[in-house]
């Protein structure tokens, strides 16, 4: 996820804290509000390898609680950092970043991915399973790699580059293996999405060629240019995965977060007004093609630069991507980790808020994803406060994806209310009848209106709670003020967050 020329330098002790007043920015009812939770080298979670199961769970709950308060509605959880696993129902070994030893299960046993999905859904957050498709090790230290790891079992599948082992994308068996790894998760877990970041072929190191000439000789006979062959290898994997994911579960989204520059305009008239590295030339990742072909449901370019940056201005990059999204969703990757840097553009502590305002003024942009979790939970430059008290003050549903499913669920039935002894108001309802596509409810939205005011289901300030827990058929309004009269209603959501018409209304 790190972009090579960006360094993680924070000057926390010398820079002032900035507070944000509670103001009403225009808040859309539908917006993707994501955050990356990185597990490689324990960037975000767990805080260190080998913690007890209870400590791991408590850390994740604390992290999710903080993001819920900030208004986040999607978690990109890194579950396969180095051809290893933060989940049990698959074919790869347990990650050493989880248990301290590759291949060792958590003790007492639990499944971190199952746990994370349940906890995220309770809080109205999607869980996107984040895979690194090709990175197989983070270093070359032999003791860090089990004898049962895939790099030991199939050494012919890998090349070494920049101090790491990488799957060789040109080998057909490698592509099939990666598809199987991803499909283990699609089939066995209730994930909302499958997510890749910017790592495809490794970022280039000067004067160090990739060691895949022999693979090209074996498998690249239809190509005169090894670079085009490399792009074909990545394209083929993306296309295979798209077909496989959607054939297994139509509602599982597939998205990728590439490096922010596809091509520069100097390299291609269709490129962006930028002058940095490019995913097309350096990672052999033709990200524009993937979205244009309809293989992706969303693209999430990492635009970790400030306004006016000379090599890749934030505004120019957003504008370029917004004209190259081809009817799919565009979420912008924002570099919250840079918010305290003492460098061009970032000295202005309002950089992230200004970026959010800019994105909201572009109808093609459907939301943001922040790198990374720690930057928000640590409230760098007050960004988390800015989200909680301003931009994300009201809840939001993720944007709908009608190309995957446009059938709305039926409404919840028989909503009732009861005033409890402690003066809180308990709502109960019954799940909807099955809709035309055979779905009932994946989750619910609870609305509350002051009696006498307009009953407006399009205004997110009227949302009390969003839950993606289909078993939750009750809600206790502990914030109800005694003596104030309210009107309540509930809607149902399906997996893709299509929303039903409201239930019957009840008054307290």
ABEGO torsion letter per residue (X at the ends): XBBAABBBBBBAAABBBBBBBBBBBBBBABBBBBBBBBABGGAAOBABBGBBAAAAAAAAAAAAAAAAAAGBABBBBBABABGBBABABBABBBBAAAAGBBGBBBOBBBBAAAAAAAAAAAAGBBBBBBBBAABABABABAAABBAABAAAABAAABBBBGGBBBBBAABAAAAAAAAAAAAAAAAABBBABBBBBABBBBBBBBGBBBBAAAAAAAAAAABABAAAAAAAAAAAAAAAAAAAAAAABAABBBBBBBBABABBAAABAABBBBABBBAAAAAGBBAAAAAAAGABABBBBBBABBBGBAABBAAAAAAAAAAAAGGBBBBBBBBAAAAABBBBGAABAAAAAAAAAAAAABAABAEBBBOBAAAAAAGBGGAAAAAAABAAABBBBBBBBAAABABBBBBBBGBBBBBBAAGBBBBBBBBBBBBAAGBBBABBBBBBBBBGBBBBAABAAABABBBABAABABBBBAABBBGBBBBBBBBBBBAAGBBBBBBBBBBX
